Amino acid sequence: MLHGVLVVNKPPAMTSHDVVDRIRRVTKMRRIGHTGTLDPMATGVLPLCLGKATRIAEFLQAEDKVYEVEMLLGITTDSQDTTGQVVETRTTNDLEEAKIKEVFGQFFGPQEQIPPMVSARHHQGRRLYELARQGIEVPREPKKINIWNLEILLMEMPRIRFRVHCSKGTYVRTLCHDLGQKMGPGAAMSELMRLKCGRFLIQDAVPLDQLGSREIVENYLRDMDEALSQYPQVFLKEEAVRPVLQGAQIVERCIEKRQGEFQAEEWVRVSDPNGKLLAMAEARVGSKGLGNLEVKEPAFHPVKLLADCQASLSTVGYKL
């Protein structure tokens, strides 16, 4: 079995599951999952987790994203993109550049977004897109998102191309819809390319049509530690490896050293003295708070073991 993260450049007209199925056929493996859905019309960075790397999918899914987007002004559709049915058209003749820039400026920072009906979120046990296909619309709770950057790249009316740096869970089609409503004439997403997902850039992504054999896939695999390298790291003392792999809390005296800064409740990588990845843990205090804890007060709570317990203990000279 192959283990690692494969960064695919997803082509258009395929679902994320289609991409997973293609790699399953090539590698003859079932244990493969993606780290965040891209719509069929979308292209770009789609990290896949193979084998043991499926354990880290939740951490990769939680990362921020960067997209390049095109939206078409003057139409509103039932899917919020140009593949849907047009429900309203309006003129863009009176829309001025100053108004467009003003509206874009209103969408920076923390905010709430109502998920579209064509999303994969659940409502009473069913996916929203399943209900949408039946013409059913249900109330949706707004979700908290964050937009760190929103940059207009090109305005050729009625189309606007922009780049957005946003948090996990942001629906870009809904962002286009909401921008269009604020401007007045409405809008629908017409193109979408994911340029960045966590630490992986579009330059890191391999076109799907180049991944034609198991050997080629294996050559492009990234190990779990590399895939998680954006997270701060703590190194355990040798005598702490066994207890942590057996589920113990990590107190301050277990730590040999650390790299990077972090806040309480953020995730960190936990490694053995040689740098081998053992687990992901949640910090109970920020990095500046280390040194002020009681002797038995946990500094980190392991949330996911990533190393094989027996192999790791053997590596550092322990026996189970």
Residue, then its C-alpha position, 0 to 999 in steps of 0.5 A: m500500500l502507498h502512504g502519503v499526500l498526492v497533490v493533483n491539479k484537478p481538471p474541469a468537468m470532474t467531481s473530486h470523487d471522480v479524481v479519487d476514483r481515477i487514482r484508486r484504479v491506477t494504484k489499485m487501492r481503496r484507502i484514498g480520500h480528498t481534503g475538500t470538495l471542488d465543484p466539477m467546473a472548478t480546477g486547481v489544487l486538490p490534495l489526496c490522502l493515500g493509505k495511512a495519510t488519510r489520518i491527517a485529512e481533517f488537518l489539511q481540510a482545516e487549512d485556508k485556501v486561495y482561489e482565482v475567480e471569475m464572476l458574471l454580473g447581471i444574472t442570478t442563478d439557482s446554483q449561484d454559478t453559470t451552470g445553473q438555471v437563470v432566475e433573474t437578469r438585470t442590466t449592468n449599464d449603470l454600475e460604476e467602477a467606484k461602486i464595485k470597489e466599494v462593495f469588494g471592500q465590505f467583504f474583508g474580515p470575519q463574517e457570516q455566510i449562508p451555505p448554498m442549497v447546492s452544497a454538501r452540508h446536511h439537513q435532517g440527514r440529507r445533503l442539501y444538493e439532494l434536496a435542491r435537485q428535488g426543488i426543495e429549499v430549506p432554511r440554513e444556518p449562517k456559518k462563520i468564515n474569514i476573508w483575509n484578502l480580496e483583490i480585483l485582478l481584471m474588470e471587463m464588464p460584465r465580468i470581473r476576475f479576482r483573487v480571494h484568500c479565505s478560511k475553510g468552509t467559504y463558498v466562493r459561489t456564494l461570495c460571488h452571489d453576495l457581491g452581485q446582490k450588494m452591487g445591484p445587478g446580481a452575479a454568478m460564478s463563471e470560473l474557479m481555480r484553487l491556487k493554494c490549499g494549506r501549504f500546497l500551491i498550484q505549482d506543486a500540483v500534478p495534472l491528473d492526466q500525467l498520473g497514469s501508473r502506480e509508479i508515477v503516483e508513488n514518485y509524487l507522494r509527499d509524506m505526512d510530516e511535509a504535508l503538515s509542515q505549516y504547523p508548529q512542532v514540539f519534540l519529545k524527550e525520549e522517555a516520553v515517547r512511550p506514554v504519549l503513543q499510549g495516549a498520555q497527556i503531554v506535560e511540560r517536562c516531556i518536551e525537549k524543544r519546540q519550533g514555531e509559535f502557537q496559541a491555546e487550542e491550536w494544533v501542533r505536530v508532536s515528534d520524537p527526539n529525531g524529528k519523526l512525526l508521532a501525533m497531532a496535538e491541541a495546545r492547552v496554552g500558547s507558546k508564551g505560556l510554556g514555563n508557567l504550568e504546574v508540574k502535572e498540568p497538561a501542555f498538549h492534548p494528543v488528538k490523533l496518533l499518526a505513527d505506528c506504535q510498535a514501530s516507533l517504540s522499536t525505533v527508540g529502543y523500547k519494547l512493548 
